[in-house]
């Protein structure tokens, strides 16, 4: 039991490190420092410096009042930790945009800050600046927990475990069965499910798409610091094969 716990902790740490390493590839240390500098200017209420850096495309007469309202959302004191949780880079003809999102912790009070800057050969300008107070950390909000979910969510989770096992069992039967004709088309038909039901595990929202195929008829994924999504497909190939197995196999 202790070995499994240590292994889980180790794997979690490896995933966290890989996420951070991936984000660091999208933003250089100097770009991160510049973005955090603009957030610090807002925290320190240096509105004139920020307004001088605002790109003309988003400059408005109410910009000063908007900055004052945003600064009021920032918790008091100095942040105890700052984590890069999102990075996006867009290169187009003549300019480049870097969009960075940070999570700030002010001794238990959380805030998400987003800064987008534009480079077009001249001075760097701000094309986006947003502040979002949060009740807790993004890791806490989006972690996978079993408690407090609906019956539908538990049903989807159960099927996400059962369907791959059912598909693998059918695949083993298919491989061991002597069939008339070629076997590989049936193997491909068995291992893929058709359609996709995607369930957001955190919010309970779901969506269905018919024009999709999915390996082993189930899956789960979470983007960097994002919410978990569980996906299900109908194992049409496995069901059809089991129904027609007696007709397809070679009699001994």
FENBEL-V900549 format. One record per residue. N is the residue number from 0. RES is the residue in one letter. SS is DSSP state (~ for helix, > for strand, _ for the rest). NEAR is the number of other ideal C-beta (glycine too) atoms within 12 Angstrom. Layout:
# FENBEL-V900549
n res ss near
N RES SS NEAR
N RES SS NEAR
This chain:
# FENBEL-V900549
n res ss near
0 X _ 7
1 X ~ 8
2 X ~ 9
3 X ~ 10
4 X ~ 11
5 X ~ 12
6 X ~ 13
7 X ~ 14
8 X ~ 14
9 X ~ 14
10 X ~ 14
11 X ~ 17
12 X ~ 14
13 X ~ 14
14 X ~ 18
15 X ~ 20
16 X ~ 14
17 X ~ 15
18 X ~ 26
19 X ~ 22
20 X ~ 16
21 X ~ 19
22 X ~ 30
23 X ~ 19
24 X _ 17
25 X _ 25
26 X _ 32
27 X _ 18
28 X ~ 14
29 X ~ 15
30 X ~ 30
31 X ~ 30
32 X ~ 19
33 X ~ 26
34 X ~ 37
35 X ~ 28
36 X ~ 27
37 X ~ 39
38 X ~ 36
39 X ~ 24
40 X ~ 28
41 X ~ 36
42 X ~ 29
43 X _ 17
44 X _ 18
45 X _ 20
46 X ~ 24
47 X ~ 16
48 X ~ 17
49 X ~ 32
50 X ~ 27
51 X ~ 20
52 X ~ 30
53 X > 32
54 X _ 26
55 X _ 17
56 X _ 15
57 X _ 22
58 X _ 20
59 X _ 14
60 X _ 8
61 X _ 13
62 X ~ 23
63 X ~ 20
64 X ~ 14
65 X ~ 23
66 X ~ 35
67 X ~ 20
68 X ~ 18
69 X ~ 29
70 X ~ 26
71 X _ 17
72 X _ 26
73 X _ 31
74 X _ 23
75 X _ 13
76 X _ 14
77 X _ 16
78 X _ 24
79 X _ 17
80 X > 19
81 X > 26
82 X > 30
83 X > 37
84 X > 37
85 X > 32
86 X > 31
87 X > 25
88 X > 22
89 X > 18
90 X > 14
91 X > 11
92 X _ 8
93 X _ 11
94 X > 20
95 X > 23
96 X > 28
97 X > 33
98 X > 29
99 X > 40
100 X > 36
101 X > 38
102 X > 36
103 X > 36
104 X > 26
105 X > 23
106 X _ 14
107 X _ 17
108 X > 23
109 X > 31
110 X > 39
111 X > 32
112 X > 42
113 X > 31
114 X > 41
115 X > 33
116 X > 38
117 X > 30
118 X > 24
119 X _ 19
120 X _ 11
121 X _ 12
122 X _ 15
123 X _ 26
124 X > 30
125 X > 37
126 X > 28
127 X > 26
128 X > 38
129 X > 29
130 X > 30
131 X > 22
132 X > 19
133 X > 26
134 X _ 13
135 X _ 17
136 X _ 23
137 X ~ 30
138 X ~ 25
139 X ~ 17
140 X ~ 23
141 X ~ 24
142 X _ 20
143 X _ 23
144 X _ 16
145 X _ 12
146 X _ 10
147 X _ 10
148 X _ 22
149 X _ 17
150 X ~ 10
151 X ~ 19
152 X ~ 29
153 X ~ 19
154 X ~ 20
155 X ~ 33
156 X ~ 27
157 X ~ 21
158 X ~ 29
159 X ~ 32
160 X ~ 21
161 X ~ 20
162 X ~ 36
163 X ~ 30
164 X ~ 19
165 X ~ 30
166 X ~ 37
167 X ~ 23
168 X ~ 21
169 X ~ 34
170 X ~ 30
171 X ~ 18
172 X ~ 24
173 X ~ 30
174 X ~ 18
175 X ~ 14
176 X _ 25
177 X _ 16
178 X > 25
179 X _ 15
180 X _ 12
181 X _ 11
182 X _ 22
183 X ~ 14
184 X ~ 17
185 X ~ 29
186 X ~ 24
187 X ~ 17
188 X ~ 29
189 X ~ 38
190 X ~ 33
191 X > 32
192 X > 34
193 X > 26
194 X > 22
195 X > 27
196 X > 31
197 X > 28
198 X > 33
199 X > 27
200 X _ 33
201 X _ 23
202 X _ 18
203 X _ 23
204 X _ 18
205 X > 22
206 X > 18
207 X > 18
208 X > 17
209 X > 14
210 X > 10
211 X > 21
212 X > 23
213 X > 31
214 X > 23
215 X _ 30
216 X _ 37
217 X > 36
218 X > 29
219 X > 24
220 X > 19
221 X > 22
222 X _ 16
223 X _ 28
224 X _ 28
225 X _ 22
226 X _ 25
227 X > 29
228 X > 30
229 X > 37
230 X > 35
231 X > 38
232 X > 36
233 X > 27
234 X _ 35
235 X ~ 24
236 X ~ 32
237 X ~ 37
238 X ~ 21
239 X ~ 22
240 X ~ 34
241 X ~ 26
242 X ~ 14
243 X ~ 20
244 X ~ 22
245 X ~ 14
246 X ~ 15
247 X ~ 24
248 X > 20
249 X _ 13
250 X _ 10
251 X _ 5
